[in-house]
Amino acid sequence: MNQSTDTTTAQARNDDAVGRYLTVRAATEALARPLSAEDCCVQSMPDASPAKWHLAHTSWFFETFILERCESDFVAFDAAFRVLFNSYYQGVGRQHPRPQRGLLTRPSLATVLAYRADVDARMLRLLQQDGLPEPIWTLLELGLQHEQQHQELLLTDIKHLLWCNPLWPAYRDAPAVADSEAAAPSDWQPFEGGLVQIGHAAAGFAFDNELPRHSVFLQPYALATRPVTNAEYLAFMADGGYANPAHWLAEGWDWCRSQQITHPLYWREEEGAWSEFTLWGGQPLAPHQPVVHLSYYEADAYARWAGARLPTEAEWEAAAGRAQPRGHFADAGLFHPQPAPPQGAGLRQMFGDLWEWTQSSYAPYPGFATAPGAVGEYNGKFMINQYVLRGGSCATPAGHVRASYRNFFPTAARWQFTGVRLARDMR
């Protein structure tokens, strides 16, 4: 390859990086645009973060891990931001306590947006330079993927915030979609099992927790061809599902009793009719849409009641294969799971619409190793007391997930778009 070709290739890489950077950063700001300054400041619970914090933290990531390393004359936009907007990176320094992020009325939203603009201008200058070392390109990709994760968190956190308001205000107007007259029938898709490979193998980005690819032996099993619907979950409730400890793990039953849980998060019953809070505001509960915002405890209890179980993450990934992820992602602007289409056969909605709980504890794969430095804190240190979810949701950016993608949450978490697909053993 001659020097001219090298230069052309490098320029194309720079141009592509600039385009991707601008696209991802603009998408975050577009998601925040319907919010008021007041919306952006409030924290509805310790597990959520204010929208303003998400806007700042994603900029902090680029400033801290890339600009500080690459700018010879580096000066932080505001030295205090290094603590205020550090999430959990102990290797970087102190962090403002997570439950107190909603107390940060200062800096203002306008200052945070100015921070984003400053970081963007400096990043664009950097990405147009020649000869950036390969580790910087790796950090850039991680930063973009990190921001896409925060785009999803921004949507789920603002949904929880608006739900806490008794007016049930809408984030956006409801799109012109309606519940179908009938859901696709639920059936069982059998799989032979045997020795399968899971973990990231294709070209392109993957988080470290998706590696290394390795062998797992599976017994014959079957997956339901679609997720559980609201109507099916209502049948569980009508049969006393929340009142019968036989369906529940002991810890789940204690949680259910102590928290007085009797229905999924965001549901409300008035005069015998159920409604559901969505990012479009309150809506009548649509029977054929997938049930969503279930904890692990609830998903597992439903599965037991139904005479089934939750899939393992290896079963889920082997069933999903290497198909291109297609489904209702955030880019569709629906922000709520849609019914499984009645046409077609086989597994439906493996990607998009809702994250599906698995019975697999979030643990390292054989041979897993964390990256050196602070970025090595990204995933590995959370591999305890959490369960794996698969597939992405209606709040996940399109192109961000793949069959090997491992999301993870504690058993009681419900504010994410989490639901259930049944599995069973084949005998």
Order of alpha helices (4+ residues) and beta strands (2+ residues): alpha-alpha-alpha-alpha-alpha-alpha-beta-beta-beta-beta-alpha-alpha-beta-beta-beta-alpha-alpha-beta-beta-beta-beta-beta
